[in-house]
Amino acid sequence: MKLKFRKKTSERAVARLTKKVRVRKKVVGTEERPRLSIFRSSKHMYAQIIDDVTGTTLAAASSVTLKSDESGKALAKLVGQEIAKAAKAKKIENVVFDRNGFIYHGRVQALAEGAREAGLKF
């Protein structure tokens, strides 16, 4: 699949989106095992649990909705714990982790560890 970008799109963004396409070919969320998709901006972290078969978001959490004084990895870990709580409320135990083209390091890793500590399995 060939991706098209504008001339002003940075090489870093192009690299992330290329990795995202490569990962999404393999990672698919089902009803039994939905996809935990994350997004990392410069300030915030977002997480969604998605059923790709029906195309619905089952649960969501973000650092924007959390009222916390934390930042960085600590805040990402809180978002991971929050998405795990929301998943438990919907009786979701197992998920497939979609890092969305981001490197599994730093805040992405902290979010995943927070979700695992709170009881999600992936």
Buried (B, 14 or more C-beta within 10 A) or exposed (E): EEEEEEEEEEEEEEEBBBBBEEBBEEBBBEEEBBBBBBBBEEEBBBBBBBBBEEEEEBBBBBBEEBEEEEEEBEBBBBBBBBBBBBBBEEEBEEBBBBBBBBEEEEBBBBBBBBBBEBEBEB
